[in-house]
Amino acid sequence: MLKLSEGKKEALERLSTEEGIIEALAIDQRGSLKKMMAAFGESNVEKEIINFKIVASEELTKYASAILLDPEYGLPAAKRRSAGSGLLLAYEKTGYDVSTPGRMPDILEDWSVRRLKEEGADAIKFLLYYNPDDDKRINHLKHVFVERLGSECLGEDIPFFLELVTYDTEIDSTHPADYARIKPRKVIESTKEFAKPQYHADVLKLEVPVDMNYVEGFSDEEMVYSRKEALSYFKDQSDAANQPFIFLSAGVTMQLFQETIKFAKEAGSTFSGVLCGRATWRDGVKPYITQGKTAGLDWFATQGRNNIETLNEVVEQSAVSWRDRVE
């Protein structure tokens, strides 16, 4: 169970539904979103990434309990979100330095937790790439880094959302089945580590502990996990967290993400919602870039809205209140 100050509790209330479920939209992508826009022929991505986030915020926060944005391109969108929708701001630099081993974390040098809070943030989000099997020195530095972040958020009395994305130094994305075999242990061990109180992580934003494309009954691909095994991994992950946790969509299709949420409930996972990114808005990039703002608005008002509302329905039937994990 997690102990929270009244200030942090009030902030979490602003980020969640009346039932204590976090139904948040994530559009803090920067480098990846620019690449998507450029792939559809956009030449002025620096300007259009700002405008795209504004359109997404205006249309989709009507149906989301909160939105996650970045302070580099997302502040205008934050100001255009619907009343009653909370705000998370990202604190990490986008991507990581491929020339340095370990995918080391780094904060936005122009910002501090205090400055992000002054911009209206109800919570701070930081993305950490983590491999529990990495060199001990690398992981020691990451542990210390996150301790600093947690202490900074504690000092400013603002919730700290820690997003964990696992990886392996030997297996890359061109061998997804190989990584699927080792993913459960990496995700569960990472959850155990950052559930520890010294990090002051108030909410963990987690990957699901399996690759659903390799679960029995979910794909025609090679089966890596039986249904029973996959269910047990979800339960083990849930038991490893001492604080509220939510799931990230990791860019899968909306249909698969919804099925994953139902599967987590079946496993007995006591997650408290989602912070869903590309699965919600990815298909809106093409009409926005190739046909213009009006077409983008139409897509968000129809398909984008449907994506969020159908996901919300599944989440509300599957998640538990974050209050259940708070003293």
C-alpha positions in Angstrom: 0.0 0.0 0.0 1.1 3.5 -0.8 1.1 6.5 1.5 0.2 9.8 -0.3 0.0 13.4 0.8 -3.3 15.1 0.5 -1.8 17.2 -2.3 -0.9 14.1 -4.3 -4.3 12.5 -3.7 -6.1 15.6 -4.9 -3.9 15.6 -8.1 -4.7 11.9 -8.8 -8.4 12.7 -8.4 -8.0 15.4 -11.1 -6.4 12.7 -13.4 -9.0 10.0 -12.9 -12.7 9.4 -13.2 -15.1 9.6 -10.2 -14.5 5.8 -9.7 -10.8 6.3 -9.4 -9.9 4.9 -12.9 -7.3 6.6 -15.0 -8.5 6.8 -18.6 -5.7 8.9 -20.0 -4.6 9.8 -23.5 -0.8 9.9 -24.2 0.4 12.2 -27.0 3.9 13.1 -25.6 5.6 11.5 -28.6 8.1 13.7 -30.3 10.7 12.0 -32.5 8.4 9.1 -33.5 5.5 11.5 -34.4 7.7 13.7 -36.5 8.8 10.6 -38.4 5.2 9.5 -39.0 4.3 13.0 -40.3 7.4 13.1 -42.6 6.5 9.7 -44.0 3.2 11.2 -45.2 5.0 14.1 -46.9 4.9 16.8 -44.2 7.9 19.1 -44.7 7.2 21.4 -41.7 7.0 18.9 -38.9 8.2 21.4 -36.2 5.0 23.5 -36.8 2.6 20.7 -37.6 3.5 18.5 -34.6 2.2 21.4 -32.4 -1.0 21.8 -34.4 -1.6 18.1 -34.5 -1.4 17.9 -30.7 -3.8 20.8 -30.4 -6.4 19.1 -32.6 -6.0 15.8 -30.7 -6.3 17.6 -27.3 -9.3 19.6 -28.3 -11.2 16.7 -29.7 -10.2 13.7 -27.5 -9.9 15.1 -24.0 -13.7 15.4 -24.0 -13.6 11.6 -23.5 -10.4 11.2 -21.5 -9.8 11.7 -17.7 -6.4 13.2 -18.5 -3.9 13.9 -21.3 -0.1 13.3 -21.3 1.8 15.9 -23.3 5.4 17.1 -23.6 6.5 20.7 -22.7 8.5 21.0 -25.9 5.5 20.9 -28.4 2.5 20.1 -26.2 1.9 23.2 -24.0 -0.4 24.9 -26.5 -2.4 21.6 -26.6 -2.5 21.5 -22.8 -4.2 24.9 -22.8 -6.8 23.7 -25.3 -7.9 20.5 -23.4 -11.4 20.1 -22.2 -12.3 21.3 -18.7 -12.2 18.4 -16.2 -9.4 16.6 -18.1 -6.2 16.4 -16.0 -2.7 17.1 -17.3 0.5 15.0 -17.1 3.7 16.5 -18.5 6.7 14.4 -19.6 10.1 15.2 -18.1 12.4 13.1 -20.2 14.2 13.9 -23.4 12.8 12.0 -26.4 14.6 8.8 -27.4 18.0 7.9 -26.1 21.7 8.2 -27.2 22.5 5.1 -29.3 26.2 5.8 -29.0 26.2 5.2 -25.3 25.5 1.8 -23.9 22.5 1.3 -21.5 19.9 3.7 -23.0 20.7 6.1 -20.2 18.0 8.5 -19.1 18.1 12.2 -19.3 15.8 15.0 -18.3 14.7 18.1 -20.4 17.4 20.5 -19.5 15.1 23.6 -19.8 12.7 22.2 -17.3 12.3 21.2 -13.6 9.4 19.6 -11.7 8.6 23.0 -10.3 8.5 24.7 -13.7 6.3 21.8 -15.1 4.0 22.2 -12.1 3.8 26.0 -12.8 2.6 25.1 -16.3 -0.4 23.4 -14.9 0.8 19.8 -14.6 -1.1 17.6 -12.2 1.6 14.9 -12.4 5.1 14.3 -13.8 5.8 11.4 -16.1 9.2 10.0 -16.8 10.1 7.2 -19.2 12.9 4.9 -18.2 14.3 2.2 -20.5 15.3 -0.6 -18.1 17.0 -4.0 -18.5 17.3 -5.9 -15.2 20.1 -7.9 -16.8 22.2 -4.9 -17.8 25.6 -4.1 -16.4 25.3 -3.5 -12.6 27.0 -0.1 -13.0 24.5 1.0 -15.6 21.5 0.0 -13.5 23.0 1.6 -10.4 23.1 4.9 -12.2 19.5 4.5 -13.3 18.4 3.7 -9.7 20.1 6.8 -8.4 18.6 8.9 -11.2 15.1 7.8 -10.5 15.6 8.3 -6.8 16.5 12.0 -7.6 13.3 12.3 -9.7 11.1 10.8 -7.0 12.6 13.1 -4.4 12.1 16.2 -6.7 8.4 15.3 -7.1 8.1 14.6 -3.4 9.5 18.0 -2.7 7.0 19.7 -5.0 4.2 17.5 -3.7 3.2 16.3 -7.2 2.5 12.7 -8.3 5.4 10.9 -10.0 4.3 8.5 -12.8 7.2 6.3 -13.8 7.0 4.6 -17.2 9.1 1.4 -17.6 10.0 0.0 -21.0 12.2 -3.1 -21.0 14.8 -4.2 -23.5 17.6 -6.6 -24.1 21.1 -5.8 -25.3 21.4 -9.1 -27.3 17.9 -9.4 -28.9 16.6 -6.6 -31.1 13.2 -5.9 -32.5 13.8 -8.0 -35.6 13.4 -11.1 -33.4 10.2 -10.5 -31.6 9.5 -14.2 -30.7 12.9 -14.4 -29.0 12.3 -11.3 -26.9 8.7 -12.6 -26.1 10.3 -15.6 -24.3 12.3 -13.4 -21.9 9.9 -10.5 -21.6 7.8 -11.7 -18.6 10.8 -12.0 -16.3 12.2 -8.6 -17.4 8.9 -6.8 -16.9 8.1 -8.4 -13.6 11.6 -7.9 -12.2 11.5 -4.2 -13.3 8.2 -3.8 -11.6 9.5 -5.2 -8.4 12.5 -2.9 -8.4 10.7 0.3 -9.0 7.9 -0.5 -6.6 10.4 0.0 -3.8 9.7 3.0 -1.6 13.0 4.8 -2.2 11.9 5.8 -5.7 8.7 7.5 -4.6 7.0 6.4 -7.8 3.3 7.0 -7.0 2.0 5.4 -10.2 3.8 2.9 -12.4 3.1 3.0 -16.1 3.8 -0.5 -17.3 4.1 -2.7 -20.3 1.9 -5.8 -20.2 4.2 -8.7 -19.2 3.8 -10.7 -22.4 3.7 -10.1 -26.1 0.1 -10.9 -26.8 0.9 -11.8 -30.4 2.4 -15.0 -29.1 -0.3 -16.0 -26.6 -2.3 -19.1 -27.2 -5.5 -18.1 -29.0 -4.5 -14.6 -29.8 -2.5 -15.0 -33.0 -1.6 -17.3 -35.9 2.1 -16.6 -35.1 4.4 -19.1 -33.3 3.0 -19.7 -29.8 5.4 -18.7 -27.0 3.0 -18.8 -24.0 0.1 -21.0 -23.2 -3.0 -19.1 -22.1 -2.4 -20.4 -18.5 1.2 -19.2 -18.5 0.2 -15.7 -19.8 -2.5 -15.3 -17.2 0.0 -16.2 -14.5 2.5 -13.5 -15.7 -0.2 -10.8 -15.5 -1.0 -11.9 -11.9 2.7 -12.0 -10.9 3.2 -8.5 -12.3 0.2 -7.2 -10.4 1.4 -8.7 -7.1 4.8 -7.1 -7.6 3.5 -3.6 -7.5 2.9 -1.9 -4.2 1.4 1.2 -5.7 -1.2 1.9 -8.3 -0.2 0.9 -11.8 -1.6 1.5 -15.3 -0.9 -0.1 -18.7 0.6 1.6 -21.8 -0.5 0.5 -25.2 3.0 0.2 -26.8 1.7 1.0 -30.2 -0.5 -2.2 -30.7 -3.8 -2.0 -32.5 -6.8 -0.7 -30.6 -8.5 -4.1 -30.9 -5.6 -6.0 -29.5 -5.2 -3.5 -26.7 -8.8 -3.9 -25.7 -8.5 -7.7 -25.7 -5.3 -7.4 -23.6 -7.2 -5.3 -21.0 -9.9 -8.0 -20.8 -7.2 -10.7 -20.5 -5.5 -8.8 -17.6 -8.8 -8.7 -15.7 -9.3 -12.4 -16.2 -5.8 -12.9 -14.7 -6.8 -11.0 -11.6 -4.5 -8.0 -12.4 -5.5 -5.1 -10.2 -4.5 -2.3 -12.6 -6.0 1.1 -12.3 -6.4 2.2 -15.9 -4.4 3.1 -19.0 -2.3 5.8 -20.6 -3.0 4.9 -24.2 -1.1 6.6 -27.0 -0.6 5.6 -30.6 -3.4 3.0 -30.5 -5.8 5.9 -30.0 -4.6 8.5 -32.5 -2.1 6.9 -34.9 -4.5 6.5 -37.8 -5.4 10.1 -37.6 -2.0 11.3 -38.7 -2.5 10.3 -42.4 -5.8 12.3 -43.0 -4.4 15.2 -41.0 -1.3 15.5 -43.1 -2.5 14.4 -46.5 -6.0 16.0 -46.5 -5.6 18.9 -44.0 -6.8 20.0 -40.6 -10.6 19.6 -41.4 -10.1 16.0 -42.4 -8.0 15.5 -39.2 -10.8 17.0 -37.1 -13.3 14.8 -38.8 -11.2 11.7 -38.0 -10.8 12.6 -34.4 -14.5 13.5 -34.0 -15.5 10.1 -35.3 -12.9 7.3 -35.3 -10.7 8.9 -32.6 -13.7 9.4 -30.3 -14.9 5.8 -31.0 -11.4 4.5 -30.1 -11.4 6.2 -26.7 -15.0 5.5 -25.8 -14.8 1.8 -26.6 -11.5 1.5 -24.7 -13.0 3.4 -21.8 -15.9 0.9 -21.7 -13.5 -2.0 -21.5 -11.3 -0.3 -18.9 -14.2 0.6 -16.7 -15.3 -3.1 -16.7 -11.8 -4.3 -16.0 -9.8 -1.9 -13.8 -9.9 -1.1 -10.1 -9.6 2.3 -8.4 -6.2 3.6 -7.6 -7.6 4.3 -4.2 -7.5 0.6 -3.4 -3.7 0.7 -3.3 -3.5 3.9 -1.3 -3.6 4.1 2.5 
